[in-house]
Amino acid sequence: MPTDRPGDELAELRARLSAVEAQEARLARQLATGPAPHPTDRPPPRHRVRSFFAALLIVLACVLTPLSALAFWARSQISDTDRYLATMAPLARDPRIKTAVTDRVTAEIVKQLPLDSLLDGLAPADRPQLGALLGGIGQALTDGLSGLVHTQVARLVDSDAFVALWTEVNRNAHAALEKMVTGQGGGAVEVRNDTVVLDLAPVIARVKSALVDQGVPLASRIPEIHTSYPLVQSDAIPKVRTALRVLDLAGFWVPVLAGACALGGVLLAARRRQAVVTTALGMAGGALLLGIGLSVFRAVYLDRLPADVDQAVAQAVYDTLVRYLRSAVRVVVTLGLLVALGAWVIGPGRWARAVRGGWRAGLGAVRRVAGRSGLRLGPVGRFVHRWKAPLGWLAVALAALAFVLWSYPTVLVTLCLALGLVAVLAVLELLDEPGRPGEGTRAPA
């Protein structure tokens, strides 16, 4: 007996198709007008207090960033002898410093040469005649000795021995650096009124020995000379000294406080990725303002120097003293830009998605080429596929830890750590192989 079962099935399919079309139309309307409000829905809380404190912490982090760089620099100069010596070392080879030291040491030695001692050991009757002779040729004799002393000093200053002497002088000076900061004298570095001076006694002692070896026995009678070489001269020295003391005391805690404020602001923010970008760029901007301030202060400092101070020497000393501080500024700016770039790349923006898509497509093509050549990752690929996100964040944490534990990171170190992190993430992407369905399971016996 014939049945109309095929007709029933056709009608059922038509009914299902109509239901699907109706559902598609309903979804299209929802996409166009938004979901219909539910009577039990409530508007989401705006977290105004939370957002306020997040913004406040981020602003504090940006403000504390230049103070952190200053504090870190001050503490490194006061507490780390090797860092201080590395700061001062370039001055030993600077032509402007060598010329100034040569002139200062020559003038002090010639001033102390005991020309009157040439009369010692002569009979009383002969002394008037030799005294008159010395009076007649005294200026010529002084000029000749001055030229000889200048030659010896210049020879010493141009040699590697002067570099060693300069290091020795500054090593001794660093022991008194804290006294200098607190305003107490003593040691090889002192603060005299508005001038920071360096004692060049070891250099003069070496020149005295060289003069005796060159056949100038008078040099052996020169007394011990402690001549002062001015490093910094400004009427703001007392204020700067106080500021350095405060920064030295807070040198460790200010960077920690800045980092804690940045982390707290990001965690409290409603949109954390945007907060990371804002915080990173803000801290980089704070460091950049410090760099601009150093340049402005340099111009003001040099403009207010007394007329008898050599501008070239003052420029060399200032640029050498703050060069590591400027390096810290460049590091913070570089790190801030890298962090902001990383936070932007993982965002939902169109260009960010395009960058991520290009990254995955390029590495995926490499992985496919390797697969066609017979390379199979097996359990390693499945493990990386399952734990890729935690492994990626672990790599980020290790890179951040390496940066924090690095004694004095530079821009090159920062870029190398960033490139190393990118390389690790690329390896994880290459090793990401989910495997084929059923792969890794045993077939029943």
C-alpha positions in Angstrom: 0.0 0.0 0.0 1.6 3.3 -1.0 2.5 5.9 1.6 3.1 9.6 1.3 6.2 9.5 3.7 8.4 11.4 1.2 5.8 14.1 1.1 5.9 14.4 4.9 9.6 14.6 5.0 9.6 17.3 2.4 7.1 19.3 4.4 9.2 18.9 7.5 12.3 20.1 5.7 10.4 23.1 4.4 9.2 23.9 7.9 12.7 23.7 9.3 14.0 25.9 6.5 11.3 28.5 7.3 12.3 28.4 11.0 15.9 28.9 10.1 15.1 31.8 7.8 13.0 33.4 10.6 15.8 33.0 13.1 18.3 34.6 10.6 15.9 37.5 10.1 15.6 37.9 13.9 19.3 37.8 14.4 19.8 40.4 11.6 17.4 42.7 13.3 19.2 42.3 16.6 22.5 43.1 15.0 21.0 46.2 13.5 19.2 47.5 16.5 21.0 45.8 19.4 19.6 43.2 21.8 16.3 43.8 23.3 16.4 45.0 26.9 15.5 42.4 29.5 13.2 43.7 32.2 15.5 42.5 35.0 18.7 44.1 33.4 20.3 46.9 35.3 22.8 49.4 33.9 26.3 48.3 34.7 28.1 50.2 37.5 30.6 52.8 36.2 33.2 52.3 39.0 33.8 56.0 39.2 35.8 55.7 42.5 37.9 52.9 41.1 38.6 54.7 37.9 39.5 57.9 39.8 42.1 56.0 41.9 43.4 54.2 38.8 44.0 57.5 37.1 45.5 59.0 40.3 48.0 56.1 40.6 49.0 56.3 36.9 49.6 60.1 37.2 51.7 59.5 40.3 53.7 56.8 38.4 54.4 59.3 35.6 55.4 62.0 38.0 57.7 59.7 40.0 59.4 58.4 36.9 61.9 61.3 36.4 62.5 61.4 40.2 63.2 57.6 40.1 65.8 58.1 37.4 67.4 60.9 39.4 67.4 58.9 42.6 68.8 55.8 40.9 71.6 57.9 39.4 72.5 59.6 42.6 72.5 56.4 44.6 74.7 54.7 42.0 77.2 57.6 42.1 77.4 57.7 45.9 77.2 54.0 46.8 79.0 52.3 43.9 82.7 53.1 43.6 83.1 51.3 40.2 80.2 53.2 38.8 81.6 56.5 40.0 85.0 55.6 38.5 83.4 54.7 35.2 81.6 58.1 35.2 84.8 60.0 35.8 87.1 57.9 33.6 86.4 59.7 30.3 87.7 63.0 31.7 91.3 61.6 31.9 91.4 61.4 28.1 89.5 64.6 27.3 91.8 67.2 25.7 90.2 70.1 27.4 90.7 68.5 30.8 94.3 67.5 30.1 95.1 71.0 29.0 93.6 72.6 32.1 95.3 70.1 34.5 98.6 70.7 32.8 98.4 74.4 33.2 97.2 74.2 36.8 99.9 71.7 37.9 102.7 73.6 36.0 101.7 76.9 37.7 101.7 75.3 41.2 105.1 73.6 40.8 106.8 76.6 39.3 105.4 78.7 42.2 106.9 76.3 44.7 110.4 75.9 43.1 113.0 77.0 45.7 115.3 79.1 43.5 116.8 80.8 46.6 118.2 77.4 47.6 120.8 77.8 44.9 122.6 80.1 47.3 122.9 77.4 49.9 126.4 76.0 50.5 128.2 79.1 49.1 130.6 81.2 51.0 129.1 84.4 52.4 131.4 86.5 50.2 130.1 84.8 47.0 126.4 85.0 47.8 126.0 88.7 46.8 127.5 88.1 43.4 125.4 85.0 42.7 122.3 86.8 44.0 122.9 89.7 41.7 123.4 87.2 38.8 120.2 85.4 39.6 118.4 88.7 39.9 119.5 89.6 36.4 118.5 86.3 34.8 115.8 85.4 37.2 112.9 85.8 34.7 114.7 83.9 32.0 115.5 81.1 34.5 111.9 81.0 35.6 110.7 80.9 32.0 113.1 78.1 31.3 112.1 76.0 34.3 108.5 76.7 33.6 108.9 75.3 30.1 110.7 72.3 31.4 108.0 71.7 34.0 105.2 72.2 31.4 106.9 69.6 29.1 107.1 67.1 31.9 103.6 67.6 33.0 102.2 67.4 29.5 104.2 64.2 28.9 102.7 62.7 32.0 99.2 63.8 31.2 99.3 62.4 27.7 100.5 59.0 29.0 98.6 56.0 30.4 100.1 56.8 33.8 97.9 59.8 34.1 94.8 57.6 33.5 96.0 55.4 36.3 96.6 58.5 38.5 93.2 59.9 37.6 91.6 56.7 38.6 93.6 56.6 41.9 92.6 60.2 42.7 88.9 59.5 42.1 89.0 56.2 43.9 90.3 58.1 47.0 87.7 60.8 46.3 84.8 58.4 46.3 85.5 57.5 49.9 84.7 61.2 50.7 81.8 61.5 48.3 79.2 61.1 51.0 80.9 63.8 53.1 80.8 66.0 50.0 77.0 65.4 49.6 76.4 66.2 53.3 78.6 69.3 53.1 81.5 68.1 55.2 85.1 68.5 54.0 87.9 66.0 53.9 89.3 63.6 51.5 90.1 64.2 47.8 86.8 65.9 47.1 85.6 68.9 49.0 82.9 71.5 48.8 84.3 75.0 49.2 81.6 77.6 49.3 80.0 77.1 45.8 82.7 75.0 44.2 83.4 71.2 44.2 87.2 70.7 43.9 89.4 67.7 43.3 92.9 67.4 45.0 95.6 66.7 42.4 98.4 66.1 44.9 99.3 62.6 43.5 99.8 64.1 40.0 102.1 66.8 41.4 104.1 64.2 43.3 104.6 62.1 40.1 105.8 65.2 38.2 108.3 66.1 41.0 109.8 62.6 40.7 110.0 63.0 36.9 111.8 66.3 37.3 114.4 64.9 39.6 115.0 62.0 37.2 115.5 64.6 34.4 118.3 66.3 36.3 116.4 69.1 38.2 117.5 68.5 41.8 115.6 71.6 42.9 112.4 69.6 42.4 113.2 67.4 45.4 112.9 70.4 47.7 109.4 71.2 46.6 107.1 70.7 49.6 103.9 68.6 49.4 101.4 70.5 47.3 97.6 70.0 47.6 96.3 72.0 44.6 92.5 72.1 44.0 91.0 71.4 40.6 87.4 72.7 40.3 85.0 70.1 39.0 81.7 72.0 39.5 81.1 75.7 40.4 77.7 77.1 41.0 75.9 79.2 43.6 73.3 76.5 43.7 75.7 73.9 45.1 74.2 73.9 48.6 70.7 73.3 47.2 71.9 70.6 44.8 73.9 68.9 47.6 70.7 68.8 49.8 68.7 67.4 46.9 71.3 64.7 46.2 71.3 63.7 49.8 67.5 63.3 49.8 67.7 61.3 46.5 70.4 59.1 47.9 68.3 58.2 50.9 65.3 57.5 48.7 67.3 56.0 45.9 65.8 52.5 46.2 62.3 53.3 47.3 61.3 55.9 44.7 61.6 53.5 41.7 59.8 50.8 43.7 57.0 53.3 44.5 56.8 54.4 40.9 56.5 50.7 39.7 53.9 50.0 42.4 51.8 53.0 41.4 51.9 51.9 37.7 50.9 48.3 38.6 48.1 49.5 40.9 46.8 51.9 38.4 46.6 49.2 35.7 45.0 46.7 37.9 42.3 49.2 39.1 41.5 50.4 35.6 38.4 49.1 33.9 40.2 48.8 30.5 43.6 47.4 31.5 45.1 47.2 28.1 44.5 50.9 27.4 45.8 51.6 30.9 49.0 49.8 30.1 49.4 51.9 26.9 48.7 55.1 28.8 51.0 54.3 31.7 53.9 53.3 29.5 53.6 56.4 27.3 53.2 58.6 30.3 56.2 57.3 32.1 58.2 57.6 28.9 57.1 61.2 28.6 58.1 61.9 32.2 61.6 60.6 31.5 61.7 62.6 28.3 60.9 65.7 30.3 63.9 64.9 32.5 66.1 64.7 29.5 64.9 68.1 28.3 65.4 69.5 31.8 69.0 68.3 31.8 69.7 70.2 28.6 68.0 73.4 29.9 69.9 73.2 33.2 73.1 72.8 31.3 72.6 76.0 29.4 71.6 77.9 32.6 74.5 76.5 34.5 77.1 77.4 31.9 75.6 80.9 31.5 75.9 81.6 35.2 79.6 80.6 35.5 82.1 83.3 36.5 84.0 84.9 33.7 87.3 83.3 34.7 86.0 79.8 34.4 86.8 77.9 31.2 83.5 77.2 29.4 84.9 74.2 27.4 86.2 72.5 30.6 82.9 73.1 32.4 81.0 71.6 29.5 83.1 68.5 29.5 82.7 68.0 33.2 78.9 68.5 33.1 78.4 66.3 30.1 80.5 63.5 31.7 78.8 63.7 35.1 75.3 63.4 33.7 75.9 61.0 30.8 74.7 57.9 32.8 71.6 59.9 33.8 70.9 60.7 30.2 71.4 57.0 29.4 68.8 56.1 32.0 66.4 58.6 30.4 66.9 56.9 27.0 66.3 53.4 28.6 63.0 54.5 30.2 61.8 56.1 27.0 62.7 53.0 25.0 61.1 50.6 27.5 57.9 52.7 27.6 57.6 52.7 23.9 58.2 48.9 23.7 55.6 48.2 26.4 53.0 50.5 24.8 53.7 48.8 21.4 53.2 45.4 22.9 50.0 46.3 24.6 48.7 47.9 21.3 49.5 44.8 19.3 47.4 42.5 21.5 44.5 44.9 21.2 41.3 44.6 19.1 42.1 47.4 16.6 42.1 46.8 12.9 45.8 47.4 12.4 46.7 45.4 15.5 44.6 42.4 14.1 46.4 42.9 10.8 49.8 42.7 12.5 48.9 39.6 14.4 47.4 38.0 11.3 50.6 38.7 9.3 52.7 37.3 12.2 50.7 34.1 12.4 50.5 33.7 8.6 54.2 34.1 8.2 55.1 31.6 10.9 52.3 29.3 9.8 53.8 29.2 6.3 57.2 28.3 7.8 55.5 25.5 9.9 53.7 24.1 6.8 57.0 24.0 4.8 58.6 22.2 7.7 55.7 19.8 7.8 55.9 19.0 4.1 59.5 18.2 4.6 58.6 15.5 7.0 59.0 17.3 10.3 56.5 16.2 12.9 56.5 17.7 16.4 54.3 15.1 18.0 53.9 15.5 21.8 56.0 18.7 21.8 53.6 20.4 19.4 50.5 19.3 21.3 52.1 20.4 24.6 52.9 23.9 23.2 49.4 24.1 21.6 47.8 23.4 25.0 50.1 25.7 27.1 51.1 28.4 24.6 49.4 31.3 26.4 51.0 30.5 29.8 54.3 29.9 28.2 54.1 33.2 26.4 53.3 35.1 29.6 56.1 33.2 31.4 58.6 34.5 28.7 57.3 38.0 29.3 57.8 37.7 33.0 61.3 36.3 32.6 62.3 39.2 30.3 60.9 41.7 32.8 62.8 40.0 35.6 66.0 40.1 33.6 65.6 43.8 33.0 64.9 44.5 36.7 67.9 42.4 37.9 70.3 43.9 35.3 72.6 46.2 37.3 72.7 49.1 34.8 70.6 48.3 31.7 71.3 50.3 28.6 69.2 50.9 25.4 71.1 48.1 23.7 70.3 45.7 26.6 66.6 46.7 26.5 66.4 46.1 22.8 68.2 42.8 23.0 65.8 41.6 25.8 62.8 42.7 23.6 64.2 40.9 20.6 64.9 37.8 22.7 61.3 37.9 23.9 60.0 38.2 20.3 62.2 35.3 19.3 60.8 33.1 22.1 57.3 33.9 21.1 58.1 33.1 17.5 59.5 29.7 18.5 56.3 29.0 20.5 54.2 29.9 17.4 56.3 27.6 15.3 56.0 24.7 17.8 52.3 25.1 18.1 50.9 22.0 16.4 47.5 20.7 17.6 48.0 17.4 15.9 45.6 15.4 13.8 42.3 14.1 15.2 42.9 10.8 17.1 46.6 11.3 17.0 48.4 10.2 20.1 45.6 7.7 21.1 46.0 4.0 20.9 43.9 1.9 18.7 42.1 -1.0 20.4 43.9 -4.3 20.3 
